[in-house]
Amino acid sequence: MITKAIAEDIYNLNILINSAYRGETSKKGWTTEANLLEGSRTDAAELAEILENPKNTLLKYTEQGVIIGTVLLIEKESQLYLGMLTVSPELQNSGLGKKLLHAAENHALSLGLNSIVMTVISVREELIAWYERQGYMDTGAREAFPSIHSEGIIGNQVLEFVVLEKSIQSL
């Protein structure tokens, strides 16, 4: 079941998101950033801030009372920004990510928005290809990787974000 996350979910969301992006547990899935970045992907304070902002919607995918997926949606003028798409590493490749993307599209349409935009680290070619198979297109735009996270970069590779966008119509 996909519903809106609430403050009481922060602890479990924090564990899920960090387990899917960083550290050893993330290596059980194919969307890990553990070979690129050290440290946490998020923390409880950031999640609380996200939930407090009325422009943000954090959807959670729950099965048998356990949060197994999430996606952050941010209203930005005429577009919906999608971030932090997360599926538990053990459940990746099961279709949950597609279900969360579909929920994001429905949310955009409910807000009267017909475009979803996101950023993906440029070296994550397999992930970019997955989004492209879901209808997202590389806009050609690039954004700098935040310098506040540069101390967590593993190795000496230069990271930047690829901007992807999908136009959506009534589903």
CNS distance restraints for C-alpha pairs under 8 A (distance, minus, plus):
assign (resid   1 and name CA) (resid  61 and name CA) 5.51 0.50 0.50
assign (resid   1 and name CA) (resid  62 and name CA) 5.25 0.50 0.50
assign (resid   1 and name CA) (resid  63 and name CA) 6.43 0.50 0.50
assign (resid   2 and name CA) (resid  59 and name CA) 6.48 0.50 0.50
assign (resid   2 and name CA) (resid  60 and name CA) 5.49 0.50 0.50
assign (resid   2 and name CA) (resid  61 and name CA) 4.43 0.50 0.50
assign (resid   2 and name CA) (resid  62 and name CA) 6.34 0.50 0.50
assign (resid   2 and name CA) (resid 100 and name CA) 7.68 0.50 0.50
assign (resid   2 and name CA) (resid 103 and name CA) 7.68 0.50 0.50
assign (resid   3 and name CA) (resid  59 and name CA) 5.56 0.50 0.50
assign (resid   3 and name CA) (resid  60 and name CA) 5.54 0.50 0.50
assign (resid   3 and name CA) (resid  61 and name CA) 6.70 0.50 0.50
assign (resid   3 and name CA) (resid  62 and name CA) 7.89 0.50 0.50
assign (resid   4 and name CA) (resid  57 and name CA) 6.78 0.50 0.50
assign (resid   4 and name CA) (resid  58 and name CA) 5.86 0.50 0.50
assign (resid   4 and name CA) (resid  59 and name CA) 4.49 0.50 0.50
assign (resid   4 and name CA) (resid  60 and name CA) 6.00 0.50 0.50
assign (resid   5 and name CA) (resid   9 and name CA) 6.22 0.50 0.50
assign (resid   5 and name CA) (resid  51 and name CA) 7.72 0.50 0.50
assign (resid   5 and name CA) (resid  57 and name CA) 7.71 0.50 0.50
assign (resid   5 and name CA) (resid  58 and name CA) 5.46 0.50 0.50
assign (resid   5 and name CA) (resid  59 and name CA) 5.46 0.50 0.50
assign (resid   5 and name CA) (resid  60 and name CA) 5.60 0.50 0.50
assign (resid   6 and name CA) (resid  10 and name CA) 7.30 0.50 0.50
assign (resid   6 and name CA) (resid  51 and name CA) 6.91 0.50 0.50
assign (resid   7 and name CA) (resid  48 and name CA) 6.63 0.50 0.50
assign (resid   7 and name CA) (resid  51 and name CA) 6.85 0.50 0.50
assign (resid   9 and name CA) (resid  13 and name CA) 5.93 0.50 0.50
assign (resid  10 and name CA) (resid  14 and name CA) 5.94 0.50 0.50
assign (resid  10 and name CA) (resid  44 and name CA) 6.12 0.50 0.50
assign (resid  10 and name CA) (resid  47 and name CA) 6.34 0.50 0.50
assign (resid  10 and name CA) (resid  48 and name CA) 6.89 0.50 0.50
assign (resid  11 and name CA) (resid  15 and name CA) 6.51 0.50 0.50
assign (resid  11 and name CA) (resid  44 and name CA) 6.68 0.50 0.50
assign (resid  12 and name CA) (resid  16 and name CA) 6.17 0.50 0.50
assign (resid  12 and name CA) (resid  67 and name CA) 7.02 0.50 0.50
assign (resid  13 and name CA) (resid  17 and name CA) 5.98 0.50 0.50
assign (resid  13 and name CA) (resid  67 and name CA) 7.18 0.50 0.50
assign (resid  13 and name CA) (resid  70 and name CA) 7.77 0.50 0.50
assign (resid  14 and name CA) (resid  18 and name CA) 6.10 0.50 0.50
assign (resid  14 and name CA) (resid  42 and name CA) 6.67 0.50 0.50
assign (resid  14 and name CA) (resid  43 and name CA) 5.95 0.50 0.50
assign (resid  14 and name CA) (resid  44 and name CA) 6.12 0.50 0.50
assign (resid  14 and name CA) (resid  47 and name CA) 7.42 0.50 0.50
assign (resid  15 and name CA) (resid  19 and name CA) 5.98 0.50 0.50
assign (resid  16 and name CA) (resid  20 and name CA) 6.22 0.50 0.50
assign (resid  16 and name CA) (resid  67 and name CA) 7.63 0.50 0.50
assign (resid  16 and name CA) (resid  68 and name CA) 7.12 0.50 0.50
assign (resid  16 and name CA) (resid  69 and name CA) 7.61 0.50 0.50
assign (resid  16 and name CA) (resid  86 and name CA) 7.70 0.50 0.50
assign (resid  16 and name CA) (resid  87 and name CA) 7.88 0.50 0.50
assign (resid  16 and name CA) (resid  88 and name CA) 6.39 0.50 0.50
assign (resid  17 and name CA) (resid  21 and name CA) 6.34 0.50 0.50
assign (resid  17 and name CA) (resid  41 and name CA) 7.01 0.50 0.50
assign (resid  17 and name CA) (resid  42 and name CA) 7.25 0.50 0.50
assign (resid  17 and name CA) (resid  70 and name CA) 7.95 0.50 0.50
assign (resid  17 and name CA) (resid  84 and name CA) 7.63 0.50 0.50
assign (resid  17 and name CA) (resid  86 and name CA) 6.08 0.50 0.50
assign (resid  17 and name CA) (resid  87 and name CA) 7.96 0.50 0.50
assign (resid  17 and name CA) (resid  88 and name CA) 7.93 0.50 0.50
assign (resid  18 and name CA) (resid  22 and name CA) 5.63 0.50 0.50
assign (resid  18 and name CA) (resid  23 and name CA) 7.68 0.50 0.50
assign (resid  18 and name CA) (resid  26 and name CA) 7.84 0.50 0.50
assign (resid  18 and name CA) (resid  40 and name CA) 5.88 0.50 0.50
assign (resid  18 and name CA) (resid  41 and name CA) 5.39 0.50 0.50
assign (resid  18 and name CA) (resid  42 and name CA) 6.56 0.50 0.50
assign (resid  19 and name CA) (resid  23 and name CA) 6.66 0.50 0.50
assign (resid  19 and name CA) (resid  24 and name CA) 7.89 0.50 0.50
assign (resid  19 and name CA) (resid  25 and name CA) 5.49 0.50 0.50
assign (resid  19 and name CA) (resid  26 and name CA) 5.17 0.50 0.50
assign (resid  19 and name CA) (resid  88 and name CA) 7.41 0.50 0.50
assign (resid  19 and name CA) (resid  89 and name CA) 7.37 0.50 0.50
assign (resid  20 and name CA) (resid  25 and name CA) 6.94 0.50 0.50
assign (resid  20 and name CA) (resid  26 and name CA) 4.44 0.50 0.50
assign (resid  20 and name CA) (resid  27 and name CA) 7.96 0.50 0.50
assign (resid  20 and name CA) (resid  29 and name CA) 7.17 0.50 0.50
assign (resid  20 and name CA) (resid  31 and name CA) 7.24 0.50 0.50
assign (resid  20 and name CA) (resid  32 and name CA) 6.24 0.50 0.50
assign (resid  20 and name CA) (resid  86 and name CA) 6.52 0.50 0.50
assign (resid  20 and name CA) (resid  87 and name CA) 6.71 0.50 0.50
assign (resid  20 and name CA) (resid  88 and name CA) 5.81 0.50 0.50
assign (resid  20 and name CA) (resid  89 and name CA) 5.41 0.50 0.50
assign (resid  21 and name CA) (resid  26 and name CA) 5.45 0.50 0.50
assign (resid  21 and name CA) (resid  31 and name CA) 6.85 0.50 0.50
assign (resid  21 and name CA) (resid  32 and name CA) 4.73 0.50 0.50
assign (resid  21 and name CA) (resid  33 and name CA) 5.22 0.50 0.50
assign (resid  21 and name CA) (resid  34 and name CA) 6.58 0.50 0.50
assign (resid  21 and name CA) (resid  41 and name CA) 6.45 0.50 0.50
assign (resid  22 and name CA) (resid  26 and name CA) 5.44 0.50 0.50
assign (resid  22 and name CA) (resid  27 and name CA) 7.93 0.50 0.50
assign (resid  22 and name CA) (resid  32 and name CA) 6.20 0.50 0.50
assign (resid  22 and name CA) (resid  33 and name CA) 5.60 0.50 0.50
assign (resid  22 and name CA) (resid  34 and name CA) 4.57 0.50 0.50
assign (resid  22 and name CA) (resid  37 and name CA) 7.24 0.50 0.50
assign (resid  22 and name CA) (resid  38 and name CA) 6.83 0.50 0.50
assign (resid  22 and name CA) (resid  39 and name CA) 6.95 0.50 0.50
assign (resid  22 and name CA) (resid  40 and name CA) 6.40 0.50 0.50
assign (resid  22 and name CA) (resid  41 and name CA) 6.65 0.50 0.50
assign (resid  23 and name CA) (resid  27 and name CA) 7.24 0.50 0.50
assign (resid  23 and name CA) (resid  34 and name CA) 5.49 0.50 0.50
assign (resid  23 and name CA) (resid  38 and name CA) 7.48 0.50 0.50
assign (resid  23 and name CA) (resid  39 and name CA) 7.73 0.50 0.50
assign (resid  24 and name CA) (resid  28 and name CA) 7.67 0.50 0.50
assign (resid  24 and name CA) (resid  34 and name CA) 7.35 0.50 0.50
assign (resid  25 and name CA) (resid  89 and name CA) 7.20 0.50 0.50
assign (resid  26 and name CA) (resid  30 and name CA) 7.98 0.50 0.50
assign (resid  26 and name CA) (resid  31 and name CA) 7.56 0.50 0.50
assign (resid  26 and name CA) (resid  32 and name CA) 5.15 0.50 0.50
assign (resid  26 and name CA) (resid  33 and name CA) 7.68 0.50 0.50
assign (resid  26 and name CA) (resid  34 and name CA) 6.89 0.50 0.50
assign (resid  26 and name CA) (resid  89 and name CA) 5.85 0.50 0.50
assign (resid  27 and name CA) (resid  32 and name CA) 5.77 0.50 0.50
assign (resid  27 and name CA) (resid  34 and name CA) 7.06 0.50 0.50
assign (resid  27 and name CA) (resid  89 and name CA) 7.48 0.50 0.50
assign (resid  28 and name CA) (resid  89 and name CA) 5.39 0.50 0.50
assign (resid  28 and name CA) (resid  90 and name CA) 6.19 0.50 0.50
assign (resid  29 and name CA) (resid  88 and name CA) 7.78 0.50 0.50
assign (resid  29 and name CA) (resid  89 and name CA) 4.16 0.50 0.50
assign (resid  29 and name CA) (resid  90 and name CA) 6.21 0.50 0.50
assign (resid  29 and name CA) (resid  91 and name CA) 7.76 0.50 0.50
assign (resid  29 and name CA) (resid  92 and name CA) 5.95 0.50 0.50
assign (resid  30 and name CA) (resid  89 and name CA) 7.51 0.50 0.50
assign (resid  30 and name CA) (resid  92 and name CA) 7.24 0.50 0.50
assign (resid  31 and name CA) (resid  89 and name CA) 7.91 0.50 0.50
assign (resid  31 and name CA) (resid 127 and name CA) 6.80 0.50 0.50
assign (resid  33 and name CA) (resid  37 and name CA) 5.92 0.50 0.50
assign (resid  34 and name CA) (resid  38 and name CA) 6.46 0.50 0.50
assign (resid  35 and name CA) (resid 154 and name CA) 6.87 0.50 0.50
assign (resid  36 and name CA) (resid 153 and name CA) 5.89 0.50 0.50
assign (resid  36 and name CA) (resid 154 and name CA) 5.23 0.50 0.50
assign (resid  36 and name CA) (resid 155 and name CA) 7.78 0.50 0.50
assign (resid  37 and name CA) (resid 152 and name CA) 5.23 0.50 0.50
assign (resid  37 and name CA) (resid 153 and name CA) 4.64 0.50 0.50
assign (resid  37 and name CA) (resid 154 and name CA) 5.44 0.50 0.50
assign (resid  38 and name CA) (resid 152 and name CA) 4.81 0.50 0.50
assign (resid  38 and name CA) (resid 153 and name CA) 6.44 0.50 0.50
assign (resid  38 and name CA) (resid 154 and name CA) 6.74 0.50 0.50
assign (resid  39 and name CA) (resid 152 and name CA) 6.43 0.50 0.50
assign (resid  42 and name CA) (resid  46 and name CA) 6.39 0.50 0.50
assign (resid  42 and name CA) (resid  47 and name CA) 7.22 0.50 0.50
assign (resid  43 and name CA) (resid  47 and name CA) 6.33 0.50 0.50
assign (resid  44 and name CA) (resid  48 and name CA) 6.08 0.50 0.50
assign (resid  45 and name CA) (resid  49 and name CA) 6.23 0.50 0.50
assign (resid  46 and name CA) (resid  50 and name CA) 6.16 0.50 0.50
assign (resid  47 and name CA) (resid  51 and name CA) 6.22 0.50 0.50
assign (resid  48 and name CA) (resid  52 and name CA) 6.19 0.50 0.50
assign (resid  49 and name CA) (resid  53 and name CA) 6.50 0.50 0.50
assign (resid  50 and name CA) (resid  56 and name CA) 6.30 0.50 0.50
assign (resid  50 and name CA) (resid  57 and name CA) 7.95 0.50 0.50
assign (resid  50 and name CA) (resid  58 and name CA) 7.77 0.50 0.50
assign (resid  51 and name CA) (resid  56 and name CA) 6.62 0.50 0.50
assign (resid  51 and name CA) (resid  57 and name CA) 7.02 0.50 0.50
assign (resid  51 and name CA) (resid  58 and name CA) 6.95 0.50 0.50
assign (resid  52 and name CA) (resid  56 and name CA) 7.92 0.50 0.50
assign (resid  55 and name CA) (resid  74 and name CA) 5.67 0.50 0.50
assign (resid  55 and name CA) (resid  75 and name CA) 5.25 0.50 0.50
assign (resid  55 and name CA) (resid  76 and name CA) 7.90 0.50 0.50
assign (resid  56 and name CA) (resid  72 and name CA) 7.11 0.50 0.50
assign (resid  56 and name CA) (resid  73 and name CA) 5.67 0.50 0.50
assign (resid  56 and name CA) (resid  74 and name CA) 4.49 0.50 0.50
assign (resid  56 and name CA) (resid  75 and name CA) 6.49 0.50 0.50
assign (resid  57 and name CA) (resid  72 and name CA) 5.98 0.50 0.50
assign (resid  57 and name CA) (resid  73 and name CA) 5.06 0.50 0.50
assign (resid  57 and name CA) (resid  74 and name CA) 6.38 0.50 0.50
assign (resid  58 and name CA) (resid  70 and name CA) 6.87 0.50 0.50
assign (resid  58 and name CA) (resid  71 and name CA) 5.75 0.50 0.50
assign (resid  58 and name CA) (resid  72 and name CA) 4.48 0.50 0.50
assign (resid  58 and name CA) (resid  73 and name CA) 6.09 0.50 0.50
assign (resid  59 and name CA) (resid  70 and name CA) 5.39 0.50 0.50
assign (resid  59 and name CA) (resid  71 and name CA) 5.36 0.50 0.50
assign (resid  59 and name CA) (resid  72 and name CA) 6.45 0.50 0.50
assign (resid  59 and name CA) (resid  73 and name CA) 7.80 0.50 0.50
assign (resid  59 and name CA) (resid 100 and name CA) 7.95 0.50 0.50
assign (resid  60 and name CA) (resid  67 and name CA) 6.39 0.50 0.50
assign (resid  60 and name CA) (resid  68 and name CA) 7.58 0.50 0.50
assign (resid  60 and name CA) (resid  69 and name CA) 5.68 0.50 0.50
assign (resid  60 and name CA) (resid  70 and name CA) 4.31 0.50 0.50
assign (resid  60 and name CA) (resid  71 and name CA) 6.75 0.50 0.50
assign (resid  61 and name CA) (resid  67 and name CA) 5.70 0.50 0.50
assign (resid  61 and name CA) (resid  68 and name CA) 5.73 0.50 0.50
assign (resid  61 and name CA) (resid  69 and name CA) 4.72 0.50 0.50
assign (resid  61 and name CA) (resid  70 and name CA) 5.84 0.50 0.50
assign (resid  61 and name CA) (resid 100 and name CA) 7.51 0.50 0.50
assign (resid  62 and name CA) (resid  66 and name CA) 5.26 0.50 0.50
assign (resid  62 and name CA) (resid  67 and name CA) 4.34 0.50 0.50
assign (resid  62 and name CA) (resid  68 and name CA) 5.79 0.50 0.50
assign (resid  62 and name CA) (resid  69 and name CA) 7.08 0.50 0.50
assign (resid  63 and name CA) (resid  67 and name CA) 6.54 0.50 0.50
assign (resid  63 and name CA) (resid  68 and name CA) 6.93 0.50 0.50
assign (resid  68 and name CA) (resid  87 and name CA) 5.88 0.50 0.50
assign (resid  68 and name CA) (resid  88 and name CA) 5.27 0.50 0.50
assign (resid  68 and name CA) (resid  91 and name CA) 7.92 0.50 0.50
assign (resid  69 and name CA) (resid  85 and name CA) 7.55 0.50 0.50
assign (resid  69 and name CA) (resid  86 and name CA) 5.18 0.50 0.50
assign (resid  69 and name CA) (resid  87 and name CA) 4.27 0.50 0.50
assign (resid  69 and name CA) (resid  88 and name CA) 6.15 0.50 0.50
assign (resid  69 and name CA) (resid  96 and name CA) 7.22 0.50 0.50
assign (resid  69 and name CA) (resid  97 and name CA) 7.63 0.50 0.50
assign (resid  69 and name CA) (resid 100 and name CA) 7.75 0.50 0.50
assign (resid  70 and name CA) (resid  84 and name CA) 7.27 0.50 0.50
assign (resid  70 and name CA) (resid  85 and name CA) 5.78 0.50 0.50
assign (resid  70 and name CA) (resid  86 and name CA) 5.10 0.50 0.50
assign (resid  70 and name CA) (resid  87 and name CA) 6.70 0.50 0.50
assign (resid  70 and name CA) (resid 100 and name CA) 7.17 0.50 0.50
assign (resid  71 and name CA) (resid  82 and name CA) 7.10 0.50 0.50
assign (resid  71 and name CA) (resid  83 and name CA) 6.24 0.50 0.50
assign (resid  71 and name CA) (resid  84 and name CA) 5.40 0.50 0.50
assign (resid  71 and name CA) (resid  85 and name CA) 4.28 0.50 0.50
assign (resid  71 and name CA) (resid  86 and name CA) 6.21 0.50 0.50
assign (resid  71 and name CA) (resid 100 and name CA) 6.69 0.50 0.50
assign (resid  71 and name CA) (resid 104 and name CA) 7.76 0.50 0.50
assign (resid  72 and name CA) (resid  82 and name CA) 5.76 0.50 0.50
assign (resid  72 and name CA) (resid  83 and name CA) 5.01 0.50 0.50
assign (resid  72 and name CA) (resid  84 and name CA) 5.58 0.50 0.50
assign (resid  72 and name CA) (resid  85 and name CA) 6.71 0.50 0.50
assign (resid  73 and name CA) (resid  80 and name CA) 6.41 0.50 0.50
assign (resid  73 and name CA) (resid  81 and name CA) 5.62 0.50 0.50
assign (resid  73 and name CA) (resid  82 and name CA) 4.83 0.50 0.50
assign (resid  73 and name CA) (resid  83 and name CA) 6.49 0.50 0.50
assign (resid  73 and name CA) (resid 104 and name CA) 7.03 0.50 0.50
assign (resid  74 and name CA) (resid  80 and name CA) 5.60 0.50 0.50
assign (resid  74 and name CA) (resid  81 and name CA) 4.93 0.50 0.50
assign (resid  74 and name CA) (resid  82 and name CA) 6.57 0.50 0.50
assign (resid  75 and name CA) (resid  79 and name CA) 6.41 0.50 0.50
assign (resid  75 and name CA) (resid  80 and name CA) 4.83 0.50 0.50
assign (resid  75 and name CA) (resid  81 and name CA) 6.36 0.50 0.50
assign (resid  76 and name CA) (resid  80 and name CA) 5.73 0.50 0.50
assign (resid  76 and name CA) (resid  81 and name CA) 6.56 0.50 0.50
assign (resid  78 and name CA) (resid 113 and name CA) 5.94 0.50 0.50
assign (resid  78 and name CA) (resid 114 and name CA) 7.77 0.50 0.50
assign (resid  78 and name CA) (resid 115 and name CA) 7.48 0.50 0.50
assign (resid  79 and name CA) (resid 108 and name CA) 7.83 0.50 0.50
assign (resid  79 and name CA) (resid 113 and name CA) 5.76 0.50 0.50
assign (resid  79 and name CA) (resid 114 and name CA) 6.89 0.50 0.50
assign (resid  79 and name CA) (resid 115 and name CA) 5.12 0.50 0.50
assign (resid  79 and name CA) (resid 116 and name CA) 5.64 0.50 0.50
assign (resid  79 and name CA) (resid 117 and name CA) 6.78 0.50 0.50
assign (resid  80 and name CA) (resid 108 and name CA) 6.08 0.50 0.50
assign (resid  80 and name CA) (resid 113 and name CA) 6.79 0.50 0.50
assign (resid  80 and name CA) (resid 115 and name CA) 6.34 0.50 0.50
assign (resid  80 and name CA) (resid 116 and name CA) 4.74 0.50 0.50
assign (resid  80 and name CA) (resid 117 and name CA) 6.23 0.50 0.50
assign (resid  81 and name CA) (resid 116 and name CA) 5.74 0.50 0.50
assign (resid  81 and name CA) (resid 117 and name CA) 4.92 0.50 0.50
assign (resid  81 and name CA) (resid 118 and name CA) 5.61 0.50 0.50
assign (resid  82 and name CA) (resid 104 and name CA) 7.66 0.50 0.50
assign (resid  82 and name CA) (resid 116 and name CA) 6.64 0.50 0.50
assign (resid  82 and name CA) (resid 117 and name CA) 6.15 0.50 0.50
assign (resid  82 and name CA) (resid 118 and name CA) 5.15 0.50 0.50
assign (resid  83 and name CA) (resid 118 and name CA) 6.29 0.50 0.50
assign (resid  83 and name CA) (resid 119 and name CA) 7.50 0.50 0.50
assign (resid  85 and name CA) (resid  97 and name CA) 7.24 0.50 0.50
assign (resid  85 and name CA) (resid 100 and name CA) 7.72 0.50 0.50
assign (resid  86 and name CA) (resid  97 and name CA) 7.32 0.50 0.50
assign (resid  87 and name CA) (resid  91 and name CA) 6.56 0.50 0.50
assign (resid  87 and name CA) (resid  92 and name CA) 5.91 0.50 0.50
assign (resid  87 and name CA) (resid  96 and name CA) 6.81 0.50 0.50
assign (resid  87 and name CA) (resid  97 and name CA) 6.40 0.50 0.50
assign (resid  88 and name CA) (resid  92 and name CA) 6.38 0.50 0.50
assign (resid  91 and name CA) (resid  96 and name CA) 7.75 0.50 0.50
assign (resid  92 and name CA) (resid  96 and name CA) 7.26 0.50 0.50
assign (resid  92 and name CA) (resid  97 and name CA) 7.58 0.50 0.50
assign (resid  93 and name CA) (resid  97 and name CA) 7.93 0.50 0.50
assign (resid  95 and name CA) (resid  99 and name CA) 6.42 0.50 0.50
assign (resid  96 and name CA) (resid 100 and name CA) 6.27 0.50 0.50
assign (resid  97 and name CA) (resid 101 and name CA) 6.21 0.50 0.50
assign (resid  98 and name CA) (resid 102 and name CA) 6.15 0.50 0.50
assign (resid  98 and name CA) (resid 134 and name CA) 7.77 0.50 0.50
assign (resid  99 and name CA) (resid 103 and name CA) 6.26 0.50 0.50
assign (resid 100 and name CA) (resid 104 and name CA) 6.17 0.50 0.50
assign (resid 101 and name CA) (resid 105 and name CA) 6.27 0.50 0.50
assign (resid 102 and name CA) (resid 106 and name CA) 6.29 0.50 0.50
assign (resid 103 and name CA) (resid 107 and name CA) 6.14 0.50 0.50
assign (resid 104 and name CA) (resid 108 and name CA) 6.20 0.50 0.50
assign (resid 105 and name CA) (resid 109 and name CA) 6.27 0.50 0.50
assign (resid 105 and name CA) (resid 116 and name CA) 7.47 0.50 0.50
assign (resid 105 and name CA) (resid 168 and name CA) 6.93 0.50 0.50
assign (resid 106 and name CA) (resid 110 and name CA) 6.15 0.50 0.50
assign (resid 106 and name CA) (resid 171 and name CA) 7.49 0.50 0.50
assign (resid 107 and name CA) (resid 111 and name CA) 6.43 0.50 0.50
assign (resid 108 and name CA) (resid 112 and name CA) 6.40 0.50 0.50
assign (resid 108 and name CA) (resid 113 and name CA) 5.02 0.50 0.50
assign (resid 108 and name CA) (resid 114 and name CA) 6.55 0.50 0.50
assign (resid 108 and name CA) (resid 115 and name CA) 7.40 0.50 0.50
assign (resid 108 and name CA) (resid 116 and name CA) 7.36 0.50 0.50
assign (resid 109 and name CA) (resid 113 and name CA) 5.27 0.50 0.50
assign (resid 109 and name CA) (resid 114 and name CA) 6.17 0.50 0.50
assign (resid 109 and name CA) (resid 168 and name CA) 7.81 0.50 0.50
assign (resid 109 and name CA) (resid 169 and name CA) 7.55 0.50 0.50
assign (resid 109 and name CA) (resid 170 and name CA) 6.83 0.50 0.50
assign (resid 114 and name CA) (resid 167 and name CA) 5.71 0.50 0.50
assign (resid 114 and name CA) (resid 168 and name CA) 4.95 0.50 0.50
assign (resid 114 and name CA) (resid 169 and name CA) 6.18 0.50 0.50
assign (resid 115 and name CA) (resid 165 and name CA) 6.89 0.50 0.50
assign (resid 115 and name CA) (resid 166 and name CA) 5.61 0.50 0.50
assign (resid 115 and name CA) (resid 167 and name CA) 4.39 0.50 0.50
assign (resid 115 and name CA) (resid 168 and name CA) 5.68 0.50 0.50
assign (resid 116 and name CA) (resid 165 and name CA) 5.57 0.50 0.50
assign (resid 116 and name CA) (resid 166 and name CA) 5.26 0.50 0.50
assign (resid 116 and name CA) (resid 167 and name CA) 6.50 0.50 0.50
assign (resid 116 and name CA) (resid 168 and name CA) 7.58 0.50 0.50
assign (resid 117 and name CA) (resid 163 and name CA) 6.97 0.50 0.50
assign (resid 117 and name CA) (resid 164 and name CA) 5.63 0.50 0.50
assign (resid 117 and name CA) (resid 165 and name CA) 4.29 0.50 0.50
assign (resid 117 and name CA) (resid 166 and name CA) 6.52 0.50 0.50
assign (resid 118 and name CA) (resid 163 and name CA) 5.76 0.50 0.50
assign (resid 118 and name CA) (resid 164 and name CA) 5.30 0.50 0.50
assign (resid 118 and name CA) (resid 165 and name CA) 6.43 0.50 0.50
assign (resid 119 and name CA) (resid 161 and name CA) 5.50 0.50 0.50
assign (resid 119 and name CA) (resid 162 and name CA) 5.39 0.50 0.50
assign (resid 119 and name CA) (resid 163 and name CA) 4.58 0.50 0.50
assign (resid 119 and name CA) (resid 164 and name CA) 6.07 0.50 0.50
assign (resid 120 and name CA) (resid 124 and name CA) 7.14 0.50 0.50
assign (resid 120 and name CA) (resid 127 and name CA) 7.90 0.50 0.50
assign (resid 120 and name CA) (resid 128 and name CA) 6.88 0.50 0.50
assign (resid 120 and name CA) (resid 161 and name CA) 5.19 0.50 0.50
assign (resid 120 and name CA) (resid 162 and name CA) 5.28 0.50 0.50
assign (resid 120 and name CA) (resid 163 and name CA) 6.71 0.50 0.50
assign (resid 120 and name CA) (resid 164 and name CA) 7.59 0.50 0.50
assign (resid 121 and name CA) (resid 159 and name CA) 6.58 0.50 0.50
assign (resid 121 and name CA) (resid 160 and name CA) 5.72 0.50 0.50
assign (resid 121 and name CA) (resid 161 and name CA) 4.48 0.50 0.50
assign (resid 121 and name CA) (resid 162 and name CA) 6.15 0.50 0.50
assign (resid 122 and name CA) (resid 128 and name CA) 7.93 0.50 0.50
assign (resid 122 and name CA) (resid 159 and name CA) 6.73 0.50 0.50
assign (resid 122 and name CA) (resid 160 and name CA) 5.70 0.50 0.50
assign (resid 122 and name CA) (resid 161 and name CA) 5.30 0.50 0.50
assign (resid 122 and name CA) (resid 162 and name CA) 5.33 0.50 0.50
assign (resid 123 and name CA) (resid 159 and name CA) 7.30 0.50 0.50
assign (resid 124 and name CA) (resid 128 and name CA) 6.28 0.50 0.50
assign (resid 125 and name CA) (resid 129 and name CA) 6.07 0.50 0.50
assign (resid 126 and name CA) (resid 130 and name CA) 6.30 0.50 0.50
assign (resid 127 and name CA) (resid 131 and name CA) 6.38 0.50 0.50
assign (resid 128 and name CA) (resid 132 and name CA) 6.17 0.50 0.50
assign (resid 129 and name CA) (resid 133 and name CA) 6.27 0.50 0.50
assign (resid 130 and name CA) (resid 134 and name CA) 6.52 0.50 0.50
assign (resid 131 and name CA) (resid 135 and name CA) 6.60 0.50 0.50
assign (resid 131 and name CA) (resid 136 and name CA) 5.48 0.50 0.50
assign (resid 131 and name CA) (resid 137 and name CA) 7.92 0.50 0.50
assign (resid 132 and name CA) (resid 136 and name CA) 4.56 0.50 0.50
assign (resid 132 and name CA) (resid 137 and name CA) 5.73 0.50 0.50
assign (resid 132 and name CA) (resid 138 and name CA) 7.85 0.50 0.50
assign (resid 135 and name CA) (resid 166 and name CA) 6.09 0.50 0.50
assign (resid 136 and name CA) (resid 164 and name CA) 5.79 0.50 0.50
assign (resid 136 and name CA) (resid 165 and name CA) 5.11 0.50 0.50
assign (resid 136 and name CA) (resid 166 and name CA) 4.52 0.50 0.50
assign (resid 136 and name CA) (resid 167 and name CA) 7.97 0.50 0.50
assign (resid 137 and name CA) (resid 164 and name CA) 5.21 0.50 0.50
assign (resid 137 and name CA) (resid 165 and name CA) 5.32 0.50 0.50
assign (resid 137 and name CA) (resid 166 and name CA) 6.27 0.50 0.50
assign (resid 138 and name CA) (resid 162 and name CA) 6.96 0.50 0.50
assign (resid 138 and name CA) (resid 163 and name CA) 6.06 0.50 0.50
assign (resid 138 and name CA) (resid 164 and name CA) 4.58 0.50 0.50
assign (resid 138 and name CA) (resid 165 and name CA) 6.63 0.50 0.50
assign (resid 139 and name CA) (resid 162 and name CA) 7.92 0.50 0.50
assign (resid 139 and name CA) (resid 163 and name CA) 5.84 0.50 0.50
assign (resid 139 and name CA) (resid 164 and name CA) 5.66 0.50 0.50
assign (resid 139 and name CA) (resid 165 and name CA) 6.54 0.50 0.50
assign (resid 140 and name CA) (resid 162 and name CA) 7.35 0.50 0.50
assign (resid 140 and name CA) (resid 163 and name CA) 6.94 0.50 0.50
assign (resid 141 and name CA) (resid 162 and name CA) 6.41 0.50 0.50
assign (resid 141 and name CA) (resid 163 and name CA) 5.52 0.50 0.50
assign (resid 142 and name CA) (resid 160 and name CA) 6.73 0.50 0.50
assign (resid 142 and name CA) (resid 161 and name CA) 5.47 0.50 0.50
assign (resid 142 and name CA) (resid 162 and name CA) 4.95 0.50 0.50
assign (resid 142 and name CA) (resid 163 and name CA) 5.94 0.50 0.50
assign (resid 143 and name CA) (resid 160 and name CA) 5.84 0.50 0.50
assign (resid 143 and name CA) (resid 161 and name CA) 4.96 0.50 0.50
assign (resid 143 and name CA) (resid 162 and name CA) 6.73 0.50 0.50
assign (resid 143 and name CA) (resid 163 and name CA) 7.41 0.50 0.50
assign (resid 144 and name CA) (resid 159 and name CA) 7.43 0.50 0.50
assign (resid 144 and name CA) (resid 160 and name CA) 4.87 0.50 0.50
assign (resid 144 and name CA) (resid 161 and name CA) 6.24 0.50 0.50
assign (resid 145 and name CA) (resid 149 and name CA) 7.71 0.50 0.50
assign (resid 145 and name CA) (resid 150 and name CA) 7.71 0.50 0.50
assign (resid 145 and name CA) (resid 159 and name CA) 5.77 0.50 0.50
assign (resid 145 and name CA) (resid 160 and name CA) 4.70 0.50 0.50
assign (resid 145 and name CA) (resid 161 and name CA) 6.27 0.50 0.50
assign (resid 146 and name CA) (resid 150 and name CA) 6.87 0.50 0.50
assign (resid 147 and name CA) (resid 151 and name CA) 8.00 0.50 0.50
assign (resid 149 and name CA) (resid 153 and name CA) 7.23 0.50 0.50
assign (resid 153 and name CA) (resid 157 and name CA) 7.71 0.50 0.50
